[in-house]
Amino acid sequence: MGPMDERARHGRPDGDHRAADRADRTGHDESMPLTAHLRELRYRLIVSVVAVLAGMMAVFPYAPVVIGWLQRPLQQKLYFFSPTEAFWANLQVAMFGGFLLALPIVSYQLWRFIAPALYRTERRFVSLFVGISVGSFLAGVVFCHLVAFPFALRFLIDFGLSGGLTPLLSVGVYLGFAVKFYLAFGLIFELPLLLTLLARIGVITASVLARHRRHALLVNAVAAAVLTPTTDVFNMMVMLVPLTLLYEVGIWGARLFGRRAPATQEMHAAG
């Protein structure tokens, strides 16, 4: 019995075998329209937003406690200069805390959206992905609270004091500055995981990331300038240094866990 007869006996032609292999990798039919992907993305975004709003409502009664925690590096009183400023400051803090509470759900929704691009065996690592994602973000927040934020805040306040100025900070301005700083560091600590995931699904490779270090440094500098809540070079450098180190960690993650490209593709990339 020949190979064609063997495939016919099992009721699956050779083309169907290839389609099954592709389906095992993607979990979707390749003819799935773009609108279906957009609907899936919309659903994941809606679930994430609802989770953040629920967390926000849970945190709002404890917003003064969170404000006290964020105020510790400043070590001075805060003021409000309009009747609504204190309320909006509490609301802003509640949004920050709500996002932290909803982070496991947001990470899970992100995983569910990208899971079809992975092999079926790789989709079992959902709990690992969610754990690393949440842990990385919280590590960024802790690093910001213990190192980056106090360092940057002290530098800026001392700079103003050296010019004979007296700081009189409003609660809205200070919390806006602090929350943006914490969120920015939480996001940049996700960079190694992002690069590893992109390498795992075959979008990039460790060799490509290593070859484009100089371009990445420029992109990181632009990202640091955008993410920092101030426009001074000092705060940009406070974010650029860990961002560059995290890029190197991402290269190692891509090298260890990335999907290996076929030999012909590697030769083409090297050329």
C-alpha positions in Angstrom: 0.0 0.0 0.0 1.5 3.3 -1.1 1.6 6.6 0.8 -1.4 8.0 -1.1 -3.4 4.9 -0.3 -2.4 5.1 3.4 -3.6 8.8 3.6 -6.8 7.9 1.8 -7.4 5.0 4.2 -7.2 7.3 7.2 -9.6 9.7 5.4 -7.1 12.7 5.5 -5.4 13.9 2.4 -1.9 15.4 2.5 -3.2 18.9 2.3 -5.5 18.2 5.3 -2.5 17.1 7.3 -0.7 20.4 6.6 -3.9 22.3 7.5 -4.2 20.4 10.7 -0.6 21.3 11.6 -1.3 24.9 11.0 -4.6 24.7 13.0 -2.7 23.2 15.9 -0.3 26.2 15.9 -2.9 28.9 15.5 -6.1 27.5 16.9 -7.9 29.5 14.1 -8.6 28.9 10.5 -6.2 30.9 8.4 -9.1 32.4 6.5 -10.4 34.0 9.7 -11.3 37.6 8.7 -9.8 40.7 10.2 -13.2 41.7 11.6 -13.2 38.5 13.8 -9.8 39.4 15.2 -11.1 43.0 15.9 -14.2 41.6 17.6 -12.0 39.4 19.8 -9.7 42.4 20.6 -12.8 44.5 21.5 -14.1 41.8 23.8 -10.8 41.5 25.6 -10.6 45.3 26.0 -14.1 45.5 27.4 -13.4 42.8 30.0 -10.2 44.5 31.0 -11.9 47.9 31.3 -14.7 46.5 33.4 -12.1 44.8 35.7 -10.3 48.1 36.2 -13.5 49.9 36.9 -14.4 47.3 39.5 -11.0 47.6 41.1 -11.3 51.3 41.1 -14.6 51.2 43.0 -13.0 48.9 45.5 -9.9 51.1 46.1 -11.7 54.5 46.1 -12.7 54.3 49.9 -9.0 53.6 50.7 -7.6 56.4 48.4 -6.4 58.5 51.4 -4.3 55.6 52.6 -2.8 55.2 49.2 -2.1 59.0 49.0 -0.3 58.7 52.3 1.8 55.9 50.9 2.7 57.9 47.8 3.4 61.0 49.9 6.1 59.3 51.9 9.1 60.2 49.6 8.0 63.8 49.7 8.0 64.2 53.5 5.9 67.4 53.5 2.3 68.4 53.4 0.2 68.6 50.2 -2.4 71.3 49.4 -5.3 71.6 47.1 -6.1 74.9 45.3 -9.6 74.2 44.0 -12.7 72.7 45.5 -12.6 69.7 43.1 -8.8 69.0 43.2 -8.9 66.8 46.2 -11.7 64.7 44.8 -10.0 64.2 41.4 -6.8 63.4 43.2 -8.5 60.6 45.1 -10.1 59.4 41.8 -6.8 59.3 40.1 -5.3 57.3 42.9 -8.3 54.9 42.8 -7.7 54.4 39.1 -4.1 53.5 39.8 -5.0 51.1 42.5 -7.8 49.6 40.5 -5.4 48.9 37.7 -3.1 47.1 40.0 -6.0 45.0 41.4 -7.2 44.2 37.9 -3.7 43.4 36.6 -4.1 39.6 36.8 -7.3 39.8 34.8 -5.8 42.3 32.2 -2.8 40.0 31.8 -5.1 37.0 31.3 -7.1 38.8 28.7 -3.8 39.7 26.9 -2.8 36.0 27.0 -6.1 34.8 25.6 -5.7 37.3 22.7 -2.2 36.1 21.7 -2.7 32.4 22.6 -4.0 31.5 19.1 -0.5 32.4 17.7 1.1 29.7 20.0 1.2 25.9 19.7 -1.4 24.1 21.7 1.3 22.8 24.1 2.4 26.3 24.8 -1.0 27.6 25.8 -0.8 25.6 29.0 1.6 28.2 30.4 -1.2 30.7 31.0 -0.7 30.8 34.8 3.1 31.2 34.3 2.5 34.1 31.9 0.0 35.9 34.2 2.3 35.4 37.2 5.4 36.7 35.5 3.4 39.6 34.0 2.0 40.7 37.3 5.3 40.1 39.1 7.2 42.2 36.6 4.8 45.1 36.8 4.9 45.0 40.6 8.7 44.8 40.6 8.7 48.0 38.5 6.4 49.7 40.9 8.6 48.6 43.9 11.8 49.7 42.1 10.2 53.1 41.4 9.0 53.5 45.0 12.3 52.5 46.6 14.9 53.9 44.1 13.8 55.9 41.1 11.0 58.1 42.4 12.7 59.2 45.6 15.9 59.8 43.8 14.3 61.9 41.0 12.0 63.8 43.4 14.9 64.7 45.7 17.0 65.9 42.8 14.2 68.1 41.4 13.3 69.6 44.8 16.9 70.3 45.8 17.4 71.9 42.4 14.5 74.3 43.2 15.7 75.0 46.7 19.2 75.8 45.4 17.6 78.6 43.4 16.0 80.1 46.5 12.5 78.7 45.8 10.1 77.1 48.3 8.1 74.0 47.3 4.4 74.3 47.7 2.9 71.3 45.9 -0.7 70.7 45.3 -2.1 67.2 45.7 -3.3 67.0 42.1 0.0 68.0 40.6 2.1 65.7 42.9 -0.1 62.6 42.5 -0.3 63.1 38.8 3.5 63.2 38.7 3.9 60.2 41.0 1.2 58.0 39.4 2.7 58.5 35.9 6.2 57.7 37.2 5.0 54.4 38.9 3.0 53.3 35.8 5.9 54.1 33.5 8.3 51.9 35.5 5.7 49.1 35.8 5.3 49.1 32.1 9.0 49.1 31.2 9.6 46.2 33.5 7.3 44.2 31.2 9.8 44.6 28.3 11.7 41.3 28.9 8.4 39.4 28.9 7.2 41.2 25.8 10.4 40.5 23.9 10.4 36.8 25.0 6.8 36.4 23.8 7.5 38.0 20.5 10.4 35.6 20.0 8.3 32.7 21.1 5.6 33.3 18.4 8.3 33.9 15.8 8.0 37.6 15.3 11.6 38.4 16.3 14.7 36.5 17.2 17.5 37.0 19.7 20.0 37.6 17.0 17.9 40.3 15.5 17.5 42.0 18.8 21.2 41.8 19.5 22.1 43.1 16.0 19.9 46.2 16.5 21.1 47.3 19.9 22.0 50.8 18.7 18.6 51.3 17.1 17.0 49.9 20.3 19.0 52.4 22.4 17.5 55.3 20.3 14.0 53.8 20.6 14.5 53.4 24.4 15.6 57.0 24.7 12.5 58.2 22.9 10.3 55.9 25.0 12.0 57.3 28.2 11.4 60.9 27.0 7.7 60.1 26.4 7.0 58.0 29.5 8.7 60.4 32.0 6.2 62.9 33.4 8.8 65.7 33.2 10.9 67.0 30.2 14.3 67.2 32.0 17.2 65.0 30.8 17.9 63.8 34.4 14.6 62.0 34.8 14.9 60.6 31.3 18.2 59.0 32.2 16.7 57.6 35.4 14.3 55.6 33.1 16.7 55.0 30.2 19.3 53.1 32.2 16.9 50.4 33.6 15.1 50.3 30.2 18.4 49.5 28.5 19.3 46.8 31.0 15.8 45.3 30.7 16.3 45.1 26.9 19.4 43.0 27.5 17.4 40.7 29.8 14.8 40.5 27.0 17.5 39.3 24.5 18.5 36.5 26.9 14.8 35.6 27.3 14.4 35.5 23.5 17.6 33.4 23.2 16.5 30.8 25.9 12.7 30.6 25.1 12.3 31.9 21.6 11.2 29.7 18.7 14.1 28.6 16.6 13.8 29.7 12.9 14.5 27.2 10.1 18.1 27.0 9.0 17.4 28.7 5.7 15.8 31.7 7.5 18.7 32.0 9.9 21.1 32.0 6.9 19.0 34.6 5.2 18.9 36.8 8.4 22.6 36.5 8.8 23.2 37.6 5.2 
